[in-house]
């Protein structure tokens, strides 16, 4: 549990625009990491997340220190913490660790401060995590925003922009996203599709993916085994529909994506519907 003195300090830092004066920044990071998945939504979302994000993003640490934080966050204590969910709401640690990993990749994209080897290791570990995550909850009345999939979308968005991750890695990430969205056990209703589409658009804008792959990917996204029972049948159909619709409207303003938007429209009209 976060001590009261730290809550007061973090509130003060929000007011002071995160100057972090009169504090041992390394000690503060340790305090924030220890409480990254706090069950109190205000403390977790409004205090711990922004203060830690600014500490990592605003140039307070060296390349070596940032790399150390990256490797810690993608390990068993954070990204894979209680991945089998024996502890109530352990997903909060995983989910909010992902947001900080996205911050660290954003720093890398801005300044190249983290080694390509470390970024590639994160890419590999994150894809493993994403395939294993089973808690899809967007919002919970008890603890607030959980959002492991939406936060994963934010990390995907940053990874899609990494110059050392090329065509093969982009294809793998595109497929990972559609594999996850095609679930029949949960209906994504808290803007997960919008966040994932931001990531997909970042990948498309790299201009590394050929049209043939993208058309196959759209066809694959719209193809799934539809359960006979409800609501499973409705969940998977609408998860796919929402992702494709969001992508359609994201690409529509740009003429260069005309072939893709036509393909998406065709799939929405013909393939992704209840039978």
VOTOR-545536 format. One record per residue (C-alpha): x, y, z; residue in one letter; residue number from 1. Coordinates in nm, 4 decimals, decimal comma. Last residue first. Layout:
<kekol <X Y Z> "a" NUM>
...
end
This chain:
<kekol <-2,5686 -1,6816 -4,0185> "x" 275>
<kekol <-2,4554 -1,3704 -3,8347> "x" 274>
<kekol <-2,2384 -1,1383 -4,0352> "x" 273>
<kekol <-1,8736 -1,0864 -4,1117> "x" 272>
<kekol <-1,8456 -1,2326 -4,4588> "x" 271>
<kekol <-2,0459 -1,0412 -4,7146> "x" 270>
<kekol <-2,0971 -0,6786 -4,6223> "x" 269>
<kekol <-1,8152 -0,6450 -4,3717> "x" 268>
<kekol <-1,5827 -0,8409 -4,5971> "x" 267>
<kekol <-1,6627 -0,6223 -4,8967> "x" 266>
<kekol <-1,6124 -0,3052 -4,6964> "x" 265>
<kekol <-1,2740 -0,4312 -4,5749> "x" 264>
<kekol <-1,1628 -0,5077 -4,9297> "x" 263>
<kekol <-1,2729 -0,1638 -5,0499> "x" 262>
<kekol <-1,0911 -0,0022 -4,7572> "x" 261>
<kekol <-0,7768 -0,1941 -4,8481> "x" 260>
<kekol <-0,7844 -0,0985 -5,2145> "x" 259>
<kekol <-0,8406 0,2669 -5,1232> "x" 258>
<kekol <-0,5464 0,2808 -4,8818> "x" 257>
<kekol <-0,3427 0,5182 -5,0988> "x" 256>
<kekol <-0,6435 0,7490 -5,1136> "x" 255>
<kekol <-0,6188 0,8419 -4,7479> "x" 254>
<kekol <-0,9393 0,9592 -4,5756> "x" 253>
<kekol <-1,0784 0,6016 -4,5528> "x" 252>
<kekol <-0,7925 0,4471 -4,3570> "x" 251>
<kekol <-0,9161 0,5184 -4,0029> "x" 250>
<kekol <-1,2776 0,4644 -4,1108> "x" 249>
<kekol <-1,2012 0,1154 -4,2415> "x" 248>
<kekol <-0,9799 0,0299 -3,9440> "x" 247>
<kekol <-1,2617 0,1095 -3,7024> "x" 246>
<kekol <-1,5045 -0,0972 -3,9088> "x" 245>
<kekol <-1,2608 -0,3874 -3,9270> "x" 244>
<kekol <-1,2004 -0,3891 -3,5515> "x" 243>
<kekol <-1,5687 -0,3477 -3,4734> "x" 242>
<kekol <-1,6755 -0,6261 -3,7072> "x" 241>
<kekol <-1,4205 -0,8679 -3,5647> "x" 240>
<kekol <-1,5294 -0,8087 -3,2054> "x" 239>
<kekol <-1,8918 -0,8103 -3,3208> "x" 238>
<kekol <-1,8710 -1,1564 -3,4706> "x" 237>
<kekol <-1,6658 -1,2972 -3,1828> "x" 236>
<kekol <-1,9050 -1,1762 -2,9140> "x" 235>
<kekol <-2,2311 -1,2486 -3,0965> "x" 234>
<kekol <-2,1586 -1,6169 -3,1418> "x" 233>
<kekol <-2,0356 -1,6454 -2,7841> "x" 232>
<kekol <-2,3654 -1,4921 -2,6630> "x" 231>
<kekol <-2,5164 -1,7182 -2,7861> "x" 230>
<kekol <-2,4469 -2,0710 -2,9070> "x" 229>
<kekol <-2,3593 -2,1972 -3,2526> "x" 228>
<kekol <-2,0010 -2,0742 -3,2411> "x" 227>
<kekol <-1,8611 -1,9112 -3,5548> "x" 226>
<kekol <-1,5337 -2,0439 -3,6829> "x" 225>
<kekol <-1,3430 -1,7476 -3,8115> "x" 224>
<kekol <-1,2667 -1,5588 -4,1298> "x" 223>
<kekol <-1,2902 -1,1796 -4,1302> "x" 222>
<kekol <-0,9377 -1,1345 -3,9942> "x" 221>
<kekol <-0,8073 -1,3896 -4,2448> "x" 220>
<kekol <-0,9524 -1,1980 -4,5393> "x" 219>
<kekol <-0,8088 -0,8738 -4,4028> "x" 218>
<kekol <-0,4697 -1,0428 -4,3587> "x" 217>
<kekol <-0,4794 -1,1851 -4,7094> "x" 216>
<kekol <-0,5482 -0,8355 -4,8445> "x" 215>
<kekol <-0,2646 -0,6998 -4,6329> "x" 214>
<kekol <-0,0209 -0,9651 -4,7505> "x" 213>
<kekol <-0,0991 -0,8961 -5,1170> "x" 212>
<kekol <-0,0733 -0,5222 -5,0614> "x" 211>
<kekol <0,2847 -0,5411 -4,9431> "x" 210>
<kekol <0,3747 -0,4432 -4,5898> "x" 209>
<kekol <0,6760 -0,2159 -4,5473> "x" 208>
<kekol <0,5031 0,1184 -4,6019> "x" 207>
<kekol <0,5803 0,2287 -4,2420> "x" 206>
<kekol <0,2366 0,3915 -4,2426> "x" 205>
<kekol <0,0749 0,0491 -4,2276> "x" 204>
<kekol <0,2407 -0,0269 -3,8946> "x" 203>
<kekol <0,1303 0,3020 -3,7416> "x" 202>
<kekol <-0,2197 0,2331 -3,8777> "x" 201>
<kekol <-0,2243 -0,1058 -3,7036> "x" 200>
<kekol <-0,1328 0,0583 -3,3730> "x" 199>
<kekol <-0,4079 0,3195 -3,4016> "x" 198>
<kekol <-0,6391 0,0335 -3,4998> "x" 197>
<kekol <-0,5645 -0,1449 -3,1733> "x" 196>
<kekol <-0,6676 0,1633 -2,9737> "x" 195>
<kekol <-0,9948 0,1976 -3,1637> "x" 194>
<kekol <-1,0742 -0,1731 -3,1292> "x" 193>
<kekol <-1,0084 -0,1673 -2,7534> "x" 192>
<kekol <-1,2525 0,1222 -2,7226> "x" 191>
<kekol <-1,4263 -0,0168 -2,4105> "x" 190>
<kekol <-1,6654 -0,2708 -2,5606> "x" 189>
<kekol <-1,4544 -0,5786 -2,6324> "x" 188>
<kekol <-1,7056 -0,8632 -2,6039> "x" 187>
<kekol <-1,5611 -1,1617 -2,4199> "x" 186>
<kekol <-1,5564 -1,5415 -2,4525> "x" 185>
<kekol <-1,5826 -1,5676 -2,8310> "x" 184>
<kekol <-1,2365 -1,4384 -2,9088> "x" 183>
<kekol <-1,1248 -1,3223 -3,2512> "x" 182>
<kekol <-0,9648 -0,9997 -3,1247> "x" 181>
<kekol <-0,6626 -1,1908 -3,0024> "x" 180>
<kekol <-0,5826 -1,3643 -3,3312> "x" 179>
<kekol <-0,6400 -1,0363 -3,5138> "x" 178>
<kekol <-0,3843 -0,8580 -3,2986> "x" 177>
<kekol <-0,1268 -1,1365 -3,3149> "x" 176>
<kekol <-0,1552 -1,1425 -3,6940> "x" 175>
<kekol <-0,0735 -0,7737 -3,7257> "x" 174>
<kekol <0,2136 -0,8148 -3,4771> "x" 173>
<kekol <0,3655 -1,1014 -3,6750> "x" 172>
<kekol <0,3335 -0,9083 -3,9986> "x" 171>
<kekol <0,5079 -0,6086 -3,8430> "x" 170>
<kekol <0,7892 -0,8312 -3,7155> "x" 169>
<kekol <0,8492 -0,9792 -4,0605> "x" 168>
<kekol <0,8411 -0,6411 -4,2331> "x" 167>
<kekol <1,0920 -0,4756 -4,0030> "x" 166>
<kekol <1,1599 -0,4014 -3,6394> "x" 165>
<kekol <1,4805 -0,1966 -3,6347> "x" 164>
<kekol <1,2888 0,1224 -3,7173> "x" 163>
<kekol <1,0597 0,0944 -3,4155> "x" 162>
<kekol <0,7247 0,2490 -3,5142> "x" 161>
<kekol <0,5164 -0,0701 -3,4859> "x" 160>
<kekol <0,6654 -0,1166 -3,1388> "x" 159>
<kekol <0,5135 0,2118 -3,0235> "x" 158>
<kekol <0,1650 0,1257 -3,1426> "x" 157>
<kekol <0,1943 -0,2299 -3,0121> "x" 156>
<kekol <0,2651 -0,0810 -2,6700> "x" 155>
<kekol <-0,0504 0,1298 -2,6906> "x" 154>
<kekol <-0,2498 -0,1712 -2,8127> "x" 153>
<kekol <-0,1266 -0,3644 -2,5108> "x" 152>
<kekol <-0,2815 -0,0920 -2,2969> "x" 151>
<kekol <-0,6125 -0,1524 -2,4736> "x" 150>
<kekol <-0,5761 -0,5280 -2,4204> "x" 149>
<kekol <-0,4854 -0,5049 -2,0521> "x" 148>
<kekol <-0,7670 -0,2554 -1,9932> "x" 147>
<kekol <-0,8180 -0,2757 -1,6165> "x" 146>
<kekol <-0,9867 0,0603 -1,5643> "x" 145>
<kekol <-1,1715 0,0926 -1,2359> "x" 144>
<kekol <-1,0979 -0,1272 -0,9330> "x" 143>
<kekol <-1,4424 -0,2272 -0,8020> "x" 142>
<kekol <-1,6706 -0,1335 -1,0905> "x" 141>
<kekol <-1,4413 -0,3069 -1,3399> "x" 140>
<kekol <-1,3611 -0,1622 -1,6805> "x" 139>
<kekol <-1,2014 -0,3199 -1,9868> "x" 138>
<kekol <-1,1877 -0,6824 -1,8826> "x" 137>
<kekol <-0,9928 -0,9041 -2,1221> "x" 136>
<kekol <-0,8153 -1,1197 -1,8653> "x" 135>
<kekol <-0,6729 -1,4167 -2,0558> "x" 134>
<kekol <-0,3226 -1,2942 -2,1377> "x" 133>
<kekol <-0,1135 -1,5752 -2,2870> "x" 132>
<kekol <-0,0879 -1,4583 -2,6501> "x" 131>
<kekol <-0,0137 -1,1037 -2,5374> "x" 130>
<kekol <0,2554 -1,2222 -2,2960> "x" 129>
<kekol <0,4403 -1,4156 -2,5652> "x" 128>
<kekol <0,4116 -1,1186 -2,8011> "x" 127>
<kekol <0,5476 -0,8982 -2,5232> "x" 126>
<kekol <0,8454 -1,1232 -2,4607> "x" 125>
<kekol <0,9516 -1,1252 -2,8248> "x" 124>
<kekol <0,9092 -0,7498 -2,8742> "x" 123>
<kekol <1,0830 -0,6836 -2,5421> "x" 122>
<kekol <1,3821 -0,8898 -2,6538> "x" 121>
<kekol <1,3860 -0,7007 -2,9830> "x" 120>
<kekol <1,3904 -0,3730 -2,7901> "x" 119>
<kekol <1,6781 -0,4946 -2,5725> "x" 118>
<kekol <1,8803 -0,6045 -2,8759> "x" 117>
<kekol <1,8091 -0,2759 -3,0518> "x" 116>
<kekol <1,9709 -0,0983 -2,7584> "x" 115>
<kekol <1,7802 0,1680 -2,5668> "x" 114>
<kekol <1,8539 0,5376 -2,6113> "x" 113>
<kekol <1,7423 0,5651 -2,9724> "x" 112>
<kekol <1,6232 0,9203 -2,9053> "x" 111>
<kekol <1,2560 0,9552 -2,9910> "x" 110>
<kekol <1,1778 0,5957 -3,0838> "x" 109>
<kekol <1,3690 0,4755 -2,7779> "x" 108>
<kekol <1,1785 0,7163 -2,5543> "x" 107>
<kekol <0,8539 0,5881 -2,7081> "x" 106>
<kekol <0,9736 0,2341 -2,6347> "x" 105>
<kekol <1,0166 0,3348 -2,2691> "x" 104>
<kekol <0,6696 0,4905 -2,2536> "x" 103>
<kekol <0,5142 0,1784 -2,4068> "x" 102>
<kekol <0,6913 -0,0264 -2,1392> "x" 101>
<kekol <0,5304 0,2040 -1,8834> "x" 100>
<kekol <0,1855 0,1321 -2,0242> "x" 99>
<kekol <0,2594 -0,2418 -2,0269> "x" 98>
<kekol <0,3450 -0,2316 -1,6576> "x" 97>
<kekol <-0,0038 -0,0924 -1,6032> "x" 96>
<kekol <-0,1649 -0,3988 -1,7576> "x" 95>
<kekol <0,0583 -0,6564 -1,5923> "x" 94>
<kekol <0,0234 -0,5129 -1,2428> "x" 93>
<kekol <-0,3504 -0,4635 -1,2947> "x" 92>
<kekol <-0,3814 -0,8234 -1,4121> "x" 91>
<kekol <-0,3148 -0,9299 -1,0542> "x" 90>
<kekol <-0,6791 -0,8353 -0,9974> "x" 89>
<kekol <-0,7364 -1,1158 -0,7460> "x" 88>
<kekol <-0,4323 -1,3414 -0,7155> "x" 87>
<kekol <-0,4270 -1,6879 -0,8769> "x" 86>
<kekol <-0,4447 -1,5222 -1,2164> "x" 85>
<kekol <-0,2392 -1,7601 -1,4340> "x" 84>
<kekol <-0,0183 -1,4696 -1,5492> "x" 83>
<kekol <0,0687 -1,4051 -1,1840> "x" 82>
<kekol <0,3102 -1,1263 -1,2859> "x" 81>
<kekol <0,4131 -1,1804 -1,6477> "x" 80>
<kekol <0,4581 -0,8150 -1,7434> "x" 79>
<kekol <0,5565 -0,7140 -1,3878> "x" 78>
<kekol <0,7432 -0,9393 -1,1470> "x" 77>
<kekol <0,8018 -1,2117 -1,4064> "x" 76>
<kekol <0,9921 -0,9881 -1,6470> "x" 75>
<kekol <0,9100 -0,7203 -1,9039> "x" 74>
<kekol <0,9167 -0,4436 -1,6434> "x" 73>
<kekol <1,2554 -0,5473 -1,5081> "x" 72>
<kekol <1,4152 -0,5511 -1,8519> "x" 71>
<kekol <1,2802 -0,2063 -1,9345> "x" 70>
<kekol <1,3853 -0,0637 -1,5987> "x" 69>
<kekol <1,7419 -0,1831 -1,6558> "x" 68>
<kekol <1,7429 -0,0399 -2,0072> "x" 67>
<kekol <1,6314 0,2955 -1,8671> "x" 66>
<kekol <1,9170 0,2894 -1,6160> "x" 65>
<kekol <2,1729 0,2086 -1,8838> "x" 64>
<kekol <2,0492 0,4839 -2,1141> "x" 63>
<kekol <2,0673 0,7317 -1,8269> "x" 62>
<kekol <1,7746 0,8584 -1,6230> "x" 61>
<kekol <1,5824 1,1838 -1,5707> "x" 60>
<kekol <1,5251 1,2523 -1,9399> "x" 59>
<kekol <1,1521 1,3243 -1,9406> "x" 58>
<kekol <1,0132 0,9859 -2,0400> "x" 57>
<kekol <1,0927 0,7551 -1,7491> "x" 56>
<kekol <1,0178 0,9998 -1,4674> "x" 55>
<kekol <0,7241 1,1372 -1,6636> "x" 54>
<kekol <0,5683 0,7926 -1,7000> "x" 53>
<kekol <0,6252 0,7155 -1,3326> "x" 52>
<kekol <0,4424 1,0321 -1,2290> "x" 51>
<kekol <0,1640 0,9782 -1,4799> "x" 50>
<kekol <0,0946 0,6143 -1,3805> "x" 49>
<kekol <0,1352 0,6418 -1,0045> "x" 48>
<kekol <-0,0896 0,9430 -0,9481> "x" 47>
<kekol <-0,4025 0,9516 -1,1620> "x" 46>
<kekol <-0,4352 0,5928 -1,2769> "x" 45>
<kekol <-0,3024 0,3915 -0,9810> "x" 44>
<kekol <-0,3858 0,6265 -0,6916> "x" 43>
<kekol <-0,7230 0,7218 -0,8351> "x" 42>
<kekol <-0,8114 0,3641 -0,9300> "x" 41>
<kekol <-0,7299 0,2174 -0,5887> "x" 40>
<kekol <-0,6338 -0,1438 -0,6575> "x" 39>
<kekol <-0,2630 -0,0530 -0,6775> "x" 38>
<kekol <-0,1026 -0,2257 -0,9768> "x" 37>
<kekol <0,2092 -0,0081 -1,0011> "x" 36>
<kekol <0,2626 -0,0086 -0,6244> "x" 35>
<kekol <0,6137 -0,1541 -0,6026> "x" 34>
<kekol <0,6999 0,0173 -0,9305> "x" 33>
<kekol <0,5984 0,3537 -0,7854> "x" 32>
<kekol <0,8094 0,3119 -0,4722> "x" 31>
<kekol <1,1082 0,1929 -0,6747> "x" 30>
<kekol <1,0716 0,4890 -0,9120> "x" 29>
<kekol <1,0669 0,7244 -0,6140> "x" 28>
<kekol <1,3898 0,5754 -0,4808> "x" 27>
<kekol <1,5578 0,6320 -0,8184> "x" 26>
<kekol <1,4272 0,9879 -0,8229> "x" 25>
<kekol <1,5659 1,0760 -0,4798> "x" 24>
<kekol <1,3432 1,3735 -0,4074> "x" 23>
<kekol <1,3800 1,7459 -0,3531> "x" 22>
<kekol <1,2474 1,8445 -0,6948> "x" 21>
<kekol <1,0571 1,6054 -0,9175> "x" 20>
<kekol <0,9534 1,8688 -1,1768> "x" 19>
<kekol <0,6347 1,6833 -1,2662> "x" 18>
<kekol <0,4103 1,9706 -1,3767> "x" 17>
<kekol <0,4068 2,1274 -1,0264> "x" 16>
<kekol <0,0381 2,0433 -0,9691> "x" 15>
<kekol <0,0913 1,6832 -1,0720> "x" 14>
<kekol <0,4034 1,6780 -0,8569> "x" 13>
<kekol <0,2074 1,7917 -0,5523> "x" 12>
<kekol <-0,0358 1,5012 -0,5903> "x" 11>
<kekol <0,2620 1,2666 -0,6123> "x" 10>
<kekol <0,4094 1,4129 -0,2935> "x" 9>
<kekol <0,0841 1,3803 -0,0990> "x" 8>
<kekol <0,0425 1,0182 -0,2129> "x" 7>
<kekol <0,4042 0,9545 -0,1169> "x" 6>
<kekol <0,3523 1,0860 0,2352> "x" 5>
<kekol <0,0367 0,8734 0,2662> "x" 4>
<kekol <0,2270 0,5498 0,2084> "x" 3>
<kekol <0,1323 0,3423 -0,0959> "x" 2>
<kekol <0,0000 0,0000 0,0000> "x" 1>
end
